[in-house]
Amino acid sequence: MNKATTAEIVQRALRHQTVVPGFNIPYLPMVEPVVRALRDTHSFGLIMVARLEWEKFESGSLEAVSAEYRRHSDRRHTRLHLDHVPVIDEDNLPVDYAEIIGRAIGAGYESVMVDGSRLPLAENMACTAKVVALAHAAGVPVEAELGAVMGHEAGPLPPYEELFASGKGFTDPDEARRFVVGTRVDWLSVAIGNIHGAISAATRGQQKVAARLNIEHLAQINRAAGVPLVLHGGTGIRKECILDSIKHGIAKINVATAIRQPYEQALGQGVAAAQYAVYRAMLAVIREDLEIENSAAVLNPGN
């Protein structure tokens, strides 16, 4: 069995200026084609589920995703990651985040994310430090978020160009330094122009905004934080921005909309057709968008 930890793999991505993609699973049948595409392209990626994907989509539960992952996993090419567990969710309701993360560790997730980004800095740090203590005791790395990666909130976003020009919600480099030192978090999700895909039933089928990234701001965060950085909302960002961000500290990138929408659009033809649509979308992400085909040899050597 491959023994490399997720933390080691993400650190290798940082050193080699490549990236570990994380693929969200809002529907359980998506696991198989995601793993198959990673295997067929000799690539490496994380299988992920966020709380909103069992609350507002059809992944069932974190335990259901873990069980489906075990049926299809290939440790040469995959690990299991718990994505966004908010302290305050997109509906502004409190979440028992520590209980959920404890369940995930028990269910075999090899990295976890706590999201206190809707809290003031001190509270975000306190909640993150609590999760770090819990997870590190089990040998599990922790991702947290600082800044506001928008898109999951109810209601329409302000115009994207207005958001980008104002830098509203962007991660502050000095706060990033304090956050990492004060929490001992392993990876930091940052806001630098990226946005999440819409999740409401009315908007989830719409095309995402063609976002771009403030690379100069990212470089400042990278120098200040000193840990691998994470880019959420990877779908729809200009390719040149993504490739440039990988040179400036982004070691993990989350991909959801690019594989979810093809599944949903093909589901009327049956689950097998929807899975094939996911597989084709995965090949495009791996080969064309991220250019990471054959990355397993670098990120998870010895197989």
N, C-alpha and C positions, 0 to 999 in steps of 0.2 A: 504494500500500500504506500502511495506517495505521502511523505511526511511533511512537505513544505507547508508552513502556515500561511494563512491569508496575509498576515502582516509582512512576512518575508517576501511574498509575491508582489505586494504593492510597493515595497521598498525597492525591489528589483526594477519595477516599472519606472520609478523615479530616477534611479541611477542610469538606466539605459534610455531615458527619454522616450519611453513608449507608454502605453496606457492599458489599464485593466478596465474593460467595460463591464457594467452591471446591467442586467436585463430584467426588467420588472415583469411579474407574472400576475396579471389581474384575472386570468382564466387558467385553470389547472392544465388543460390540454396543451397549453403553450410550452410547458416545460420540455417535452420530448423534442420538438423541432428546434428549440434553442440549443439544447445540448448537442443534437445531431449536427447542426451547422458549425458549432465550435469544433467538434471532432473532425468533421469533414474538411475543415479549413486549417486544421492543426493549430487552432488558436486557443486563447484562454479567456474566460470570462466568469463573472459571478451570476448566479441565479438568485434573484432578489424578490422579496415581497414587502410592501409597505402596509401599514395598518389600514389606510384608506382603501386598499385593494381587496381586503376581506370585508370591509364595512360598506363600500359603495360599488364594488364590482363582484366577481364571482369566484374568487380564489378560496373562499371557505373559511380558512383560518391559517395561522402560521404553522400549525401542526399538519394541516392538510397539504400545504405546499412542501413541507419537509418530507412527508411520506411520499409524495409524487416525485420529489427530487431523488430520493433514495432509489426509486425504481429505475431511474434513467441516468443517474450521475456517473461521471467518469472523472476521477481525480486527476488524471493527466490534464484535463481541460476545464474543470469547474470547481467552485466552492459555493457554499450556501451563505447568503448574507441577509440580515434583517435590515430593510430600508426604513425610511421615516417612521419612527414612533414619536409622535409629538407629545410635548407636555401640555400644550394647549392646541387643540386641533383646528382644522380649517373652518369649523363652525363656532369657534371660540369657546369650546367646551373643554373642561379639564379631563385629562386622560391618566389612568393608572399606569404610567409608563414603566415604572420599575417592575411591576408585576408582569407586564407583557415581555419585557426584556429578559426577566428571569425565566419565563416559560420558554423563550426562544433558545436560551443557552441550554436548558434542559432538553430541548428538542433537537439539538445538534447543530444549531447555527454557529458558524465559525467566525463571524464578525457581526456587529450590531450597530445601529444608529439611533441616538437620541436626538430629538430636534426641539431645542428650547429657544428657537430663533424668534418666536413671538413674545418672548419675555424680555424684560430689561437685562442688561449685561450681567449684573451680579447674580440675578436669579438663574439665568441661563448657565452661568458658570457653576453655581451650586448644584443644579440638577445634573449637569454633565459630570461633575466630579463624583456625584453619588453613583451614577451608572458606571463610570470608569472603575471605581472601587469594586463594584459588584462583578463586572465583567473580567477585569484583570485577575481577580482571585480565581477565575476559571480558565485563565489563559486566553481570553477572547479580546481582540482589539475593538476599539470604539471609534466611531465616526460621530462628529457633531456638526452643527451648522451655526455660522455667525454671519449676520446680515440677513437680508430678506430676499430669498429666491421666490418671486411671486408667481401666481398662476393658479394655485389651489383654492384661493379665497372665493367666497360667494360674490357674484356680481361681476361686471366687466372690469378689465384692467384699464388704467389710464393709457393714453396713446403710448406705444412703445418708444418712439423717438423722444417723447417728453421724459419718460423714465430714464432712458439712457443718458440723455444730455444732462439731466439733473443729478445723476448718480444716486437717486433715491434708493435706499436700502442696500447700497454697496457695502461690502465688508470693509471695516476700517483697519488698516495695517497695524496701528498701535494697539487697538483692541485685540487683534488676532494674536499678537505677541503675549499680551496679558492672559488671554484666554488659554492658550496652549500651556503656558507655564503654570497657571493656576489650576488647571484641570487634569493635566497629563494625558490629554486626549491623543489618540494615535493619528487620526486623519481629520482634516477640517474641510467641510463643504463651504464654498464661498459664493458670494454674489458679485458678479462683475459684468452684468448685462444679460445673463442667462435667465430664462423663465421656464416654469413648469408648463406642461400641457394641461388644458382645461379638463376637469373631471365631472362637471355637471352633465346630466343626461342630455341637456339641450345643446351643449357646446362641445362635447367630447369628440364628435366626428369632424369638427372643423379643422382646417389646416392651421398649423402653428405659425406664429409670427416668425419671420426670418430674422432671428436675433443675431447680434454680434457681441464681441467681447472687448472689454477695455484691457488690453494686454499690458500696458504700462502700469495700470493699477494692480493687475495680477502679479506683476514682477515685484511690486512693493510688498504685497502680502506675502509672497513666497520668501522674500528676504527676512521678513519679520517673524513669520510663523515657524519655519524650520521643520515642518512635518509635511508629509504628502498631502496635497490639496485635491479636492473632489469637485467636479463640475456636474451639477444637477441640470436637468432639462436639456439633455444633449441633442435631442431631435430638433432639426430646423436651424441650428446654428451654422453659420457659414463655414464651409470646410476649412478655409485658410485660417480662420480664427481658432478652430479646434486644434489643428496641427500646430499652430503657434503656441497655444496654451500649454500643450504637452512639453514644449521646450522651456516653459516658465513655471513648472511645479505641479501641473495637473497630472496626477498618476492614476486617477479613477474617474470614469465618466459614466453617468447614468443614462440609459436609453429605455424609453417606455413607449411614447407615441408612435415611433417608427415601426414598431412590431405589433402594438395593440390594434391600431386602426386597420391594418390588413387582415388581422384575425376577424375583427368585427364585420368588416365589409364582405368577407367570404363566407361567414358562418351560415348564411342562408342556403348555401350549397352543401352544407354538412360539415361536421367536425374535421374530417380528413382534408377537405378542401381548405378549411381555415388554417389547419396546421401546415399545409403546404405553402400557403400565403406567408405565414410566419417564417418558414424556412427560407423562402426566396428573399424576404425582407432582411433576414439575418445575413445572408450572403452579401447583400448590397452594403449593409452597415459595416461588416468586417472588411470587405475588399475595397470598397469605394470610399465610404465616408471616413473611416478611421485608419484604413491601410494597415491592418494588424494581422493579416494572414500569416500563419506560421509563428505567431508570437509565443506559443506554448514552449518552444525550444529555448526562448530567452527567459520567460517568466517562471517556468516550472521545469527546469532542466533535469536530466537524469532519467527520462522515460523513453 
